[in-house]
Amino acid sequence: MIYFDHSATTPIHPLVAKKVNNINRIHYANPSSIYSEGRKAKSLIEKARTQVANAIGAKNTQIFFTSGGTEANNQVLWNKLNEEKKHIIVSSIEHPAIIKVLKNIERYGITASFIPVNKNGLVEIESVMKLIKKDTGLISIMLANNEVGTIQPIQEIIENTKSLNIPFHTDAVQALGKIPIDVNSLGVDYLSLSAHKFYGPKGIGALFVKNKKKIQSLIIGGDQEDGLRGGTENISGIVGMGLAAEIAIQNQQTCSSHLKNLEKYFLDNLKSNSPNIICNSINNLPGLISITFPGFQSDILMAKLDRKKIAVSNGSACNTGNIKPSNVLKAMGIKNDLNLSTLRFSFGKNNTKDEVDKLLNALKEII
């Protein structure tokens, strides 16, 4: 299988896989135990916490491990139930782990406003400012979109809203290892991460919290994670995430350059072969592009590519099985017929030009 769906998930890095296996075999003690093996497990978690913190310019005391980006997003949103200001502003192209949560917490008095995006999937600062109310208690805008790759001007938005003291959250799940992330430069109060998006294990993520006094636990139980997430820690997952984050940052420039080269090579050749295609990705993450093939249904294109052992997607993997227009593309003003003719290609660090050539030849043959 030739894999071009790295935005859905990435293959675990061999060094990370080896580390995870070793941890599961050797360091299985409960990190809350006071005997030596328990203390060793706890120290491994703290090392990983520092690795993740270093990857985003945070302090290790500001990193809290979760089961993934979805839980991290949920924790930030559900926390609003405990606060006086219950109005939340989000972009109209957020991940379901934001949009669906808002629908669930409406019953508790939470209200939400959705920021429109322009035809390029970009949030405009003026649109954000128009939605702010006296009781706005949170703004949540993803750093980079998971379907079209649009990188949002988070830093500029925060600079414009700073005087209003509105907490800001960003879902940065797609971004780590592809673009630089510094929580201090961005100015965010909360930031969500998921290890399996940067060649780490599945089922483990992290939430950056600028001030832990501003958030409460979503998973109630023991006092793990400094009281912000109950439950015995996933030691191997946490250690794997820490190592994956460290490797991703070390190789970020090389990886980003490689992805940009593959993207350009693919687009240039695709346009030569199929001049009618439409590229929906501008100011996007390296290697993540959305392409519309007018007159061809995306599900049929995917099925035919799958028969040729080539994996691509038509949007968020979290909506797999739903053959319906993408909400992200709809928010960008793309009509249903074109919406349903769109594929997402997301390249990875191990993809080659030879593999891209096979993709191009397959698409040419199918079309």
MARSESE-719481 format. One record per residue (C-alpha): x, y, z; residue in three letters; residue number from 1; chain. Coordinates in pm, whole numbers, always signed. Layout:
// MARSESE-719481
{node {X; Y; Z}; 'ALA'; NUM; 'A'}
...
***
This chain:
// MARSESE-719481
{node {+0; +0; +0}; 'MET'; 1; 'A'}
{node {+125; +348; -94}; 'ILE'; 2; 'A'}
{node {+5; +575; +184}; 'TYR'; 3; 'A'}
{node {-100; +937; +124}; 'PHE'; 4; 'A'}
{node {-327; +991; +425}; 'ASP'; 5; 'A'}
{node {-90; +1115; +693}; 'HIS'; 6; 'A'}
{node {-341; +1372; +818}; 'SER'; 7; 'A'}
{node {-559; +1083; +933}; 'ALA'; 8; 'A'}
{node {-269; +917; +1113}; 'THR'; 9; 'A'}
{node {+103; +861; +1069}; 'THR'; 10; 'A'}
{node {+291; +531; +1093}; 'PRO'; 11; 'A'}
{node {+471; +506; +1425}; 'ILE'; 12; 'A'}
{node {+843; +593; +1403}; 'HIS'; 13; 'A'}
{node {+1058; +277; +1439}; 'PRO'; 14; 'A'}
{node {+1253; +424; +1732}; 'LEU'; 15; 'A'}
{node {+928; +519; +1903}; 'VAL'; 16; 'A'}
{node {+781; +172; +1847}; 'ALA'; 17; 'A'}
{node {+1092; +14; +1995}; 'LYS'; 18; 'A'}
{node {+1076; +246; +2295}; 'LYS'; 19; 'A'}
{node {+707; +176; +2355}; 'VAL'; 20; 'A'}
{node {+768; -201; +2343}; 'ASN'; 21; 'A'}
{node {+1057; -176; +2589}; 'ASN'; 22; 'A'}
{node {+851; +31; +2831}; 'ILE'; 23; 'A'}
{node {+566; -220; +2820}; 'ASN'; 24; 'A'}
{node {+805; -507; +2891}; 'ARG'; 25; 'A'}
{node {+1025; -349; +3155}; 'ILE'; 26; 'A'}
{node {+864; -45; +3319}; 'HIS'; 27; 'A'}
{node {+515; -170; +3396}; 'TYR'; 28; 'A'}
{node {+497; -49; +3757}; 'ALA'; 29; 'A'}
{node {+227; +198; +3858}; 'ASN'; 30; 'A'}
{node {+380; +549; +3855}; 'PRO'; 31; 'A'}
{node {+192; +633; +4176}; 'SER'; 32; 'A'}
{node {+371; +356; +4366}; 'SER'; 33; 'A'}
{node {+643; +469; +4606}; 'ILE'; 34; 'A'}
{node {+882; +177; +4554}; 'TYR'; 35; 'A'}
{node {+1176; +213; +4316}; 'SER'; 36; 'A'}
{node {+1009; +70; +4004}; 'GLU'; 37; 'A'}
{node {+712; +300; +4052}; 'GLY'; 38; 'A'}
{node {+943; +599; +4094}; 'ARG'; 39; 'A'}
{node {+1128; +498; +3776}; 'LYS'; 40; 'A'}
{node {+801; +488; +3582}; 'ALA'; 41; 'A'}
{node {+712; +831; +3719}; 'LYS'; 42; 'A'}
{node {+1050; +971; +3612}; 'SER'; 43; 'A'}
{node {+996; +842; +3258}; 'LEU'; 44; 'A'}
{node {+664; +1028; +3244}; 'ILE'; 45; 'A'}
{node {+826; +1348; +3363}; 'GLU'; 46; 'A'}
{node {+1101; +1320; +3103}; 'LYS'; 47; 'A'}
{node {+835; +1284; +2833}; 'ALA'; 48; 'A'}
{node {+650; +1584; +2975}; 'ARG'; 49; 'A'}
{node {+965; +1790; +2933}; 'THR'; 50; 'A'}
{node {+1014; +1663; +2576}; 'GLN'; 51; 'A'}
{node {+660; +1767; +2477}; 'VAL'; 52; 'A'}
{node {+698; +2101; +2655}; 'ALA'; 53; 'A'}
{node {+1025; +2173; +2474}; 'ASN'; 54; 'A'}
{node {+858; +2097; +2140}; 'ALA'; 55; 'A'}
{node {+613; +2386; +2184}; 'ILE'; 56; 'A'}
{node {+814; +2628; +2399}; 'GLY'; 57; 'A'}
{node {+621; +2554; +2719}; 'ALA'; 58; 'A'}
{node {+717; +2473; +3077}; 'LYS'; 59; 'A'}
{node {+688; +2108; +3173}; 'ASN'; 60; 'A'}
{node {+442; +2205; +3449}; 'THR'; 61; 'A'}
{node {+206; +2332; +3176}; 'GLN'; 62; 'A'}
{node {+173; +1995; +2997}; 'ILE'; 63; 'A'}
{node {-98; +1746; +3093}; 'PHE'; 64; 'A'}
{node {-135; +1412; +2919}; 'PHE'; 65; 'A'}
{node {-471; +1299; +2779}; 'THR'; 66; 'A'}
{node {-595; +1013; +2562}; 'SER'; 67; 'A'}
{node {-561; +1231; +2251}; 'GLY'; 68; 'A'}
{node {-654; +1559; +2088}; 'GLY'; 69; 'A'}
{node {-1027; +1489; +2123}; 'THR'; 70; 'A'}
{node {-1007; +1461; +2501}; 'GLU'; 71; 'A'}
{node {-785; +1769; +2522}; 'ALA'; 72; 'A'}
{node {-1040; +1970; +2324}; 'ASN'; 73; 'A'}
{node {-1325; +1835; +2535}; 'ASN'; 74; 'A'}
{node {-1154; +1930; +2859}; 'GLN'; 75; 'A'}
{node {-1120; +2292; +2753}; 'VAL'; 76; 'A'}
{node {-1481; +2322; +2634}; 'LEU'; 77; 'A'}
{node {-1651; +2138; +2921}; 'TRP'; 78; 'A'}
{node {-1454; +2355; +3161}; 'ASN'; 79; 'A'}
{node {-1674; +2648; +3056}; 'LYS'; 80; 'A'}
{node {-1961; +2496; +3258}; 'LEU'; 81; 'A'}
{node {-1772; +2597; +3571}; 'ASN'; 82; 'A'}
{node {-1724; +2958; +3467}; 'GLU'; 83; 'A'}
{node {-1942; +3266; +3467}; 'GLU'; 84; 'A'}
{node {-1890; +3364; +3101}; 'LYS'; 85; 'A'}
{node {-2053; +3093; +2891}; 'LYS'; 86; 'A'}
{node {-2027; +3224; +2534}; 'HIS'; 87; 'A'}
{node {-1776; +3050; +2308}; 'ILE'; 88; 'A'}
{node {-1651; +3161; +1967}; 'ILE'; 89; 'A'}
{node {-1513; +2899; +1727}; 'VAL'; 90; 'A'}
{node {-1433; +2888; +1357}; 'SER'; 91; 'A'}
{node {-1684; +2724; +1127}; 'SER'; 92; 'A'}
{node {-1423; +2471; +1008}; 'ILE'; 93; 'A'}
{node {-1323; +2320; +1342}; 'GLU'; 94; 'A'}
{node {-1278; +1946; +1396}; 'HIS'; 95; 'A'}
{node {-1585; +1747; +1516}; 'PRO'; 96; 'A'}
{node {-1409; +1726; +1855}; 'ALA'; 97; 'A'}
{node {-1499; +2096; +1888}; 'ILE'; 98; 'A'}
{node {-1821; +2134; +1687}; 'ILE'; 99; 'A'}
{node {-2002; +1829; +1829}; 'LYS'; 100; 'A'}
{node {-1902; +1912; +2186}; 'VAL'; 101; 'A'}
{node {-2062; +2255; +2155}; 'LEU'; 102; 'A'}
{node {-2392; +2094; +2055}; 'LYS'; 103; 'A'}
{node {-2375; +1871; +2363}; 'ASN'; 104; 'A'}
{node {-2307; +2148; +2614}; 'ILE'; 105; 'A'}
{node {-2579; +2382; +2490}; 'GLU'; 106; 'A'}
{node {-2820; +2220; +2739}; 'ARG'; 107; 'A'}
{node {-2607; +2360; +3022}; 'TYR'; 108; 'A'}
{node {-2643; +2720; +2913}; 'GLY'; 109; 'A'}
{node {-2337; +2739; +2688}; 'ILE'; 110; 'A'}
{node {-2388; +2944; +2371}; 'THR'; 111; 'A'}
{node {-2167; +2943; +2063}; 'ALA'; 112; 'A'}
{node {-2096; +3169; +1767}; 'SER'; 113; 'A'}
{node {-1926; +3043; +1452}; 'PHE'; 114; 'A'}
{node {-1671; +3252; +1265}; 'ILE'; 115; 'A'}
{node {-1715; +3235; +887}; 'PRO'; 116; 'A'}
{node {-1409; +3167; +671}; 'VAL'; 117; 'A'}
{node {-1322; +3308; +330}; 'ASN'; 118; 'A'}
{node {-1295; +3101; +11}; 'LYS'; 119; 'A'}
{node {-944; +2994; +116}; 'ASN'; 120; 'A'}
{node {-1061; +2864; +455}; 'GLY'; 121; 'A'}
{node {-904; +3156; +637}; 'LEU'; 122; 'A'}
{node {-1050; +3322; +946}; 'VAL'; 123; 'A'}
{node {-1046; +3700; +915}; 'GLU'; 124; 'A'}
{node {-977; +3906; +1227}; 'ILE'; 125; 'A'}
{node {-1269; +4143; +1164}; 'GLU'; 126; 'A'}
{node {-1509; +3848; +1166}; 'SER'; 127; 'A'}
{node {-1383; +3740; +1507}; 'VAL'; 128; 'A'}
{node {-1418; +4086; +1658}; 'MET'; 129; 'A'}
{node {-1781; +4116; +1542}; 'LYS'; 130; 'A'}
{node {-1882; +3807; +1739}; 'LEU'; 131; 'A'}
{node {-1737; +3905; +2076}; 'ILE'; 132; 'A'}
{node {-1994; +3964; +2352}; 'LYS'; 133; 'A'}
{node {-1977; +4070; +2715}; 'LYS'; 134; 'A'}
{node {-2007; +3708; +2824}; 'ASP'; 135; 'A'}
{node {-1755; +3562; +2576}; 'THR'; 136; 'A'}
{node {-1543; +3326; +2784}; 'GLY'; 137; 'A'}
{node {-1341; +3144; +2518}; 'LEU'; 138; 'A'}
{node {-1223; +3168; +2158}; 'ILE'; 139; 'A'}
{node {-1116; +2841; +1994}; 'SER'; 140; 'A'}
{node {-960; +2839; +1647}; 'ILE'; 141; 'A'}
{node {-752; +2551; +1514}; 'MET'; 142; 'A'}
{node {-393; +2633; +1421}; 'LEU'; 143; 'A'}
{node {-415; +2441; +1093}; 'ALA'; 144; 'A'}
{node {-714; +2273; +933}; 'ASN'; 145; 'A'}
{node {-721; +1897; +899}; 'ASN'; 146; 'A'}
{node {-895; +1886; +559}; 'GLU'; 147; 'A'}
{node {-747; +2169; +353}; 'VAL'; 148; 'A'}
{node {-443; +2255; +565}; 'GLY'; 149; 'A'}
{node {-514; +2627; +604}; 'THR'; 150; 'A'}
{node {-285; +2785; +867}; 'ILE'; 151; 'A'}
{node {-477; +3041; +1071}; 'GLN'; 152; 'A'}
{node {-338; +3380; +1189}; 'PRO'; 153; 'A'}
{node {-369; +3284; +1557}; 'ILE'; 154; 'A'}
{node {-103; +3525; +1680}; 'GLN'; 155; 'A'}
{node {-266; +3825; +1507}; 'GLU'; 156; 'A'}
{node {-611; +3735; +1636}; 'ILE'; 157; 'A'}
{node {-484; +3708; +1993}; 'ILE'; 158; 'A'}
{node {-301; +4040; +1966}; 'GLU'; 159; 'A'}
{node {-629; +4202; +1862}; 'ASN'; 160; 'A'}
{node {-829; +4046; +2146}; 'THR'; 161; 'A'}
{node {-563; +4063; +2419}; 'LYS'; 162; 'A'}
{node {-708; +4374; +2589}; 'SER'; 163; 'A'}
{node {-1040; +4189; +2638}; 'LEU'; 164; 'A'}
{node {-876; +3910; +2841}; 'ASN'; 165; 'A'}
{node {-1064; +3632; +2663}; 'ILE'; 166; 'A'}
{node {-898; +3289; +2703}; 'PRO'; 167; 'A'}
{node {-782; +3140; +2373}; 'PHE'; 168; 'A'}
{node {-758; +2773; +2275}; 'HIS'; 169; 'A'}
{node {-610; +2625; +1959}; 'THR'; 170; 'A'}
{node {-633; +2273; +1827}; 'ASP'; 171; 'A'}
{node {-278; +2222; +1698}; 'ALA'; 172; 'A'}
{node {-314; +1849; +1634}; 'VAL'; 173; 'A'}
{node {-215; +1871; +1265}; 'GLN'; 174; 'A'}
{node {+72; +2114; +1305}; 'ALA'; 175; 'A'}
{node {+350; +1971; +1523}; 'LEU'; 176; 'A'}
{node {+651; +1864; +1316}; 'GLY'; 177; 'A'}
{node {+534; +2056; +1009}; 'LYS'; 178; 'A'}
{node {+546; +2418; +1123}; 'ILE'; 179; 'A'}
{node {+710; +2583; +1427}; 'PRO'; 180; 'A'}
{node {+489; +2606; +1737}; 'ILE'; 181; 'A'}
{node {+570; +2834; +2028}; 'ASP'; 182; 'A'}
{node {+295; +2886; +2283}; 'VAL'; 183; 'A'}
{node {+455; +3207; +2407}; 'ASN'; 184; 'A'}
{node {+476; +3365; +2062}; 'SER'; 185; 'A'}
{node {+122; +3255; +1981}; 'LEU'; 186; 'A'}
{node {-9; +3380; +2314}; 'GLY'; 187; 'A'}
{node {-255; +3091; +2363}; 'VAL'; 188; 'A'}
{node {-396; +2979; +2697}; 'ASP'; 189; 'A'}
{node {-467; +2622; +2584}; 'TYR'; 190; 'A'}
{node {-326; +2405; +2303}; 'LEU'; 191; 'A'}
{node {-419; +2048; +2207}; 'SER'; 192; 'A'}
{node {-185; +1782; +2065}; 'LEU'; 193; 'A'}
{node {-216; +1420; +1953}; 'SER'; 194; 'A'}
{node {+87; +1190; +1924}; 'ALA'; 195; 'A'}
{node {-31; +978; +1633}; 'HIS'; 196; 'A'}
{node {-24; +1281; +1403}; 'LYS'; 197; 'A'}
{node {+356; +1311; +1437}; 'PHE'; 198; 'A'}
{node {+467; +946; +1418}; 'TYR'; 199; 'A'}
{node {+387; +864; +1778}; 'GLY'; 200; 'A'}
{node {+150; +603; +1926}; 'PRO'; 201; 'A'}
{node {-229; +627; +1913}; 'LYS'; 202; 'A'}
{node {-438; +685; +2224}; 'GLY'; 203; 'A'}
{node {-217; +951; +2377}; 'ILE'; 204; 'A'}
{node {-227; +1330; +2354}; 'GLY'; 205; 'A'}
{node {-153; +1637; +2557}; 'ALA'; 206; 'A'}
{node {-308; +1964; +2663}; 'LEU'; 207; 'A'}
{node {-100; +2276; +2721}; 'PHE'; 208; 'A'}
{node {-252; +2486; +2999}; 'VAL'; 209; 'A'}
{node {-97; +2825; +3060}; 'LYS'; 210; 'A'}
{node {-241; +2853; +3410}; 'ASN'; 211; 'A'}
{node {-361; +2529; +3570}; 'LYS'; 212; 'A'}
{node {-579; +2724; +3816}; 'LYS'; 213; 'A'}
{node {-804; +2811; +3521}; 'LYS'; 214; 'A'}
{node {-906; +2454; +3438}; 'ILE'; 215; 'A'}
{node {-1063; +2156; +3611}; 'GLN'; 216; 'A'}
{node {-1040; +1783; +3557}; 'SER'; 217; 'A'}
{node {-1265; +1619; +3296}; 'LEU'; 218; 'A'}
{node {-1175; +1262; +3400}; 'ILE'; 219; 'A'}
{node {-1253; +1232; +3770}; 'ILE'; 220; 'A'}
{node {-1065; +981; +3982}; 'GLY'; 221; 'A'}
{node {-720; +987; +4138}; 'GLY'; 222; 'A'}
{node {-483; +1281; +4158}; 'ASP'; 223; 'A'}
{node {-273; +1189; +3855}; 'GLN'; 224; 'A'}
{node {-154; +1468; +3623}; 'GLU'; 225; 'A'}
{node {-141; +1713; +3914}; 'ASP'; 226; 'A'}
{node {-510; +1655; +3976}; 'GLY'; 227; 'A'}
{node {-619; +1744; +3622}; 'LEU'; 228; 'A'}
{node {-678; +1390; +3489}; 'ARG'; 229; 'A'}
{node {-766; +1090; +3699}; 'GLY'; 230; 'A'}
{node {-660; +740; +3599}; 'GLY'; 231; 'A'}
{node {-340; +537; +3594}; 'THR'; 232; 'A'}
{node {-108; +686; +3335}; 'GLU'; 233; 'A'}
{node {-44; +527; +2996}; 'ASN'; 234; 'A'}
{node {+331; +509; +3058}; 'ILE'; 235; 'A'}
{node {+437; +359; +2724}; 'SER'; 236; 'A'}
{node {+211; +596; +2529}; 'GLY'; 237; 'A'}
{node {+338; +899; +2718}; 'ILE'; 238; 'A'}
{node {+703; +801; +2673}; 'VAL'; 239; 'A'}
{node {+636; +730; +2305}; 'GLY'; 240; 'A'}
{node {+475; +1072; +2262}; 'MET'; 241; 'A'}
{node {+769; +1243; +2428}; 'GLY'; 242; 'A'}
{node {+1021; +1074; +2201}; 'LEU'; 243; 'A'}
{node {+806; +1133; +1891}; 'ALA'; 244; 'A'}
{node {+778; +1504; +1976}; 'ALA'; 245; 'A'}
{node {+1154; +1533; +2023}; 'GLU'; 246; 'A'}
{node {+1226; +1358; +1691}; 'ILE'; 247; 'A'}
{node {+962; +1565; +1509}; 'ALA'; 248; 'A'}
{node {+1119; +1893; +1621}; 'ILE'; 249; 'A'}
{node {+1473; +1778; +1542}; 'GLN'; 250; 'A'}
{node {+1368; +1686; +1187}; 'ASN'; 251; 'A'}
{node {+1107; +1957; +1132}; 'GLN'; 252; 'A'}
{node {+1295; +2170; +879}; 'GLN'; 253; 'A'}
{node {+1404; +1871; +669}; 'THR'; 254; 'A'}
{node {+1061; +1710; +684}; 'CYS'; 255; 'A'}
{node {+879; +2034; +598}; 'SER'; 256; 'A'}
{node {+1105; +2096; +299}; 'SER'; 257; 'A'}
{node {+1054; +1739; +176}; 'HIS'; 258; 'A'}
{node {+675; +1767; +205}; 'LEU'; 259; 'A'}
{node {+670; +2100; +19}; 'LYS'; 260; 'A'}
{node {+878; +1950; -264}; 'ASN'; 261; 'A'}
{node {+646; +1650; -296}; 'LEU'; 262; 'A'}
{node {+341; +1877; -290}; 'GLU'; 263; 'A'}
{node {+477; +2104; -565}; 'LYS'; 264; 'A'}
{node {+586; +1809; -778}; 'TYR'; 265; 'A'}
{node {+243; +1649; -744}; 'PHE'; 266; 'A'}
{node {+48; +1968; -818}; 'LEU'; 267; 'A'}
{node {+261; +2071; -1117}; 'ASP'; 268; 'A'}
{node {+226; +1730; -1281}; 'ASN'; 269; 'A'}
{node {-139; +1688; -1188}; 'LEU'; 270; 'A'}
{node {-228; +2020; -1351}; 'LYS'; 271; 'A'}
{node {-47; +1913; -1668}; 'SER'; 272; 'A'}
{node {-237; +1585; -1679}; 'ASN'; 273; 'A'}
{node {-573; +1723; -1562}; 'SER'; 274; 'A'}
{node {-602; +2099; -1623}; 'PRO'; 275; 'A'}
{node {-961; +2109; -1489}; 'ASN'; 276; 'A'}
{node {-869; +2016; -1132}; 'ILE'; 277; 'A'}
{node {-918; +2275; -858}; 'ILE'; 278; 'A'}
{node {-675; +2316; -568}; 'CYS'; 279; 'A'}
{node {-856; +2425; -250}; 'ASN'; 280; 'A'}
{node {-543; +2465; -38}; 'SER'; 281; 'A'}
{node {-372; +2803; +1}; 'ILE'; 282; 'A'}
{node {-141; +2903; +288}; 'ASN'; 283; 'A'}
{node {-155; +2537; +388}; 'ASN'; 284; 'A'}
{node {+50; +2298; +596}; 'LEU'; 285; 'A'}
{node {+334; +2140; +398}; 'PRO'; 286; 'A'}
{node {+213; +1832; +213}; 'GLY'; 287; 'A'}
{node {-159; +1863; +297}; 'LEU'; 288; 'A'}
{node {-368; +1953; -6}; 'ILE'; 289; 'A'}
{node {-732; +1935; -107}; 'SER'; 290; 'A'}
{node {-805; +1877; -476}; 'ILE'; 291; 'A'}
{node {-1141; +1884; -654}; 'THR'; 292; 'A'}
{node {-1188; +1664; -962}; 'PHE'; 293; 'A'}
{node {-1500; +1808; -1134}; 'PRO'; 294; 'A'}
{node {-1728; +1537; -1269}; 'GLY'; 295; 'A'}
{node {-1579; +1257; -1061}; 'PHE'; 296; 'A'}
{node {-1724; +1139; -728}; 'GLN'; 297; 'A'}
{node {-1465; +1125; -451}; 'SER'; 298; 'A'}
{node {-1585; +793; -309}; 'ASP'; 299; 'A'}
{node {-1549; +627; -650}; 'ILE'; 300; 'A'}
{node {-1204; +781; -701}; 'LEU'; 301; 'A'}
{node {-1095; +654; -359}; 'MET'; 302; 'A'}
{node {-1226; +305; -431}; 'ALA'; 303; 'A'}
{node {-1043; +288; -763}; 'LYS'; 304; 'A'}
{node {-720; +415; -606}; 'LEU'; 305; 'A'}
{node {-761; +164; -326}; 'ASP'; 306; 'A'}
{node {-776; -117; -584}; 'ARG'; 307; 'A'}
{node {-440; +8; -706}; 'LYS'; 308; 'A'}
{node {-318; -6; -344}; 'LYS'; 309; 'A'}
{node {-303; +372; -301}; 'ILE'; 310; 'A'}
{node {-457; +527; +11}; 'ALA'; 311; 'A'}
{node {-605; +879; +9}; 'VAL'; 312; 'A'}
{node {-914; +1030; +176}; 'SER'; 313; 'A'}
{node {-1197; +1271; +106}; 'ASN'; 314; 'A'}
{node {-1173; +1462; +434}; 'GLY'; 315; 'A'}
{node {-1154; +1403; +806}; 'SER'; 316; 'A'}
{node {-1097; +1039; +899}; 'ALA'; 317; 'A'}
{node {-1331; +1103; +1193}; 'CYS'; 318; 'A'}
{node {-1618; +1119; +941}; 'ASN'; 319; 'A'}
{node {-1525; +799; +758}; 'THR'; 320; 'A'}
{node {-1828; +626; +607}; 'GLY'; 321; 'A'}
{node {-2025; +947; +574}; 'ASN'; 322; 'A'}
{node {-2063; +1007; +201}; 'ILE'; 323; 'A'}
{node {-2192; +1359; +234}; 'LYS'; 324; 'A'}
{node {-2055; +1707; +163}; 'PRO'; 325; 'A'}
{node {-1768; +1818; +384}; 'SER'; 326; 'A'}
{node {-1867; +2090; +631}; 'ASN'; 327; 'A'}
{node {-1524; +2247; +588}; 'VAL'; 328; 'A'}
{node {-1558; +2278; +210}; 'LEU'; 329; 'A'}
{node {-1918; +2393; +250}; 'LYS'; 330; 'A'}
{node {-1801; +2672; +485}; 'ALA'; 331; 'A'}
{node {-1553; +2776; +215}; 'MET'; 332; 'A'}
{node {-1840; +2822; -29}; 'GLY'; 333; 'A'}
{node {-1775; +2511; -238}; 'ILE'; 334; 'A'}
{node {-2098; +2379; -390}; 'LYS'; 335; 'A'}
{node {-2213; +2023; -320}; 'ASN'; 336; 'A'}
{node {-2129; +1876; -660}; 'ASP'; 337; 'A'}
{node {-1768; +1994; -634}; 'LEU'; 338; 'A'}
{node {-1760; +1920; -262}; 'ASN'; 339; 'A'}
{node {-1840; +1556; -332}; 'LEU'; 340; 'A'}
{node {-1569; +1546; -599}; 'SER'; 341; 'A'}
{node {-1285; +1639; -363}; 'THR'; 342; 'A'}
{node {-995; +1432; -233}; 'LEU'; 343; 'A'}
{node {-740; +1507; +38}; 'ARG'; 344; 'A'}
{node {-377; +1412; -20}; 'PHE'; 345; 'A'}
{node {-147; +1430; +281}; 'SER'; 346; 'A'}
{node {+213; +1331; +227}; 'PHE'; 347; 'A'}
{node {+452; +1198; +488}; 'GLY'; 348; 'A'}
{node {+823; +1206; +557}; 'LYS'; 349; 'A'}
{node {+878; +862; +404}; 'ASN'; 350; 'A'}
{node {+692; +924; +79}; 'ASN'; 351; 'A'}
{node {+903; +946; -237}; 'THR'; 352; 'A'}
{node {+873; +1103; -583}; 'LYS'; 353; 'A'}
{node {+850; +753; -726}; 'ASP'; 354; 'A'}
{node {+538; +694; -514}; 'GLU'; 355; 'A'}
{node {+394; +1029; -626}; 'VAL'; 356; 'A'}
{node {+456; +925; -988}; 'ASP'; 357; 'A'}
{node {+254; +608; -925}; 'LYS'; 358; 'A'}
{node {-26; +823; -781}; 'LEU'; 359; 'A'}
{node {-18; +1055; -1081}; 'LEU'; 360; 'A'}
{node {-26; +766; -1326}; 'ASN'; 361; 'A'}
{node {-313; +603; -1140}; 'ALA'; 362; 'A'}
{node {-516; +925; -1140}; 'LEU'; 363; 'A'}
{node {-445; +981; -1509}; 'LYS'; 364; 'A'}
{node {-561; +629; -1591}; 'GLU'; 365; 'A'}
{node {-877; +656; -1378}; 'ILE'; 366; 'A'}
{node {-976; +1001; -1509}; 'ILE'; 367; 'A'}
***
